[in-house]
Every structure is written in structure tokens, then in C-alpha cells.
């Protein structure tokens, strides 16, 4: 059941993203704010998450964080 909910959530997120892209490129709406709202997660949050995941799995980084807390 948990896997099914995860798959449904991904599909819903993808559908929302597709709808946002349709609004961005297929309607005459003022799209400048929408462009930034769509670009920020792709351009900033995803690479940041990948970098933080790699950093947090590195034992040297974890030791460095422990030293900072002391």
C-alpha cells in the first residue's frame, strides 16, 4: 500500500508539472513569474539535494560537522 501511495504521489506531481508547463507555454498568460516558480526547483533545489545527500553520506563531512558542534 505504501508503494502504491508513493507511485500515485509521483504521478500527481508529474501531472501538476505538466499542467504548469501547459500554462507556461500554451496560454497567453503573463508567464514571467511562472517561469521562475518552475525553474527554481529544477535549477536550485534538485542539485542542492543531490549535493547534500552525497555530503551527508561522506564520513569526513560528518566528522567535520561533529567538530563544529563541539
URWOHU-V305556 format. One line per field, one symbol per residue. ss: DSSP state (H for helix, E for strand, C for the rest). phi: phi as a letter, one per 30 degrees, with the letter a starting at -180 (. if undefined). burial: + if it has 16 or more other ideal C-beta (glycine too) atoms within 10 Angstrom, else -. Layout:
ss=???
phi=???
burial=???
This chain:
ss=CHHHHHHHHHHHHHHHHHHHHHHHHHCCCCCHHHHHHHHHHHHHHHHHHHHHHHHHCCHHHHHHHHHHHC
phi=.dddddddddddddddddddddddccbdddceddeddddedddcdddddddddddddddddddddddddd
burial=---------------------------------+---+--------------------------------
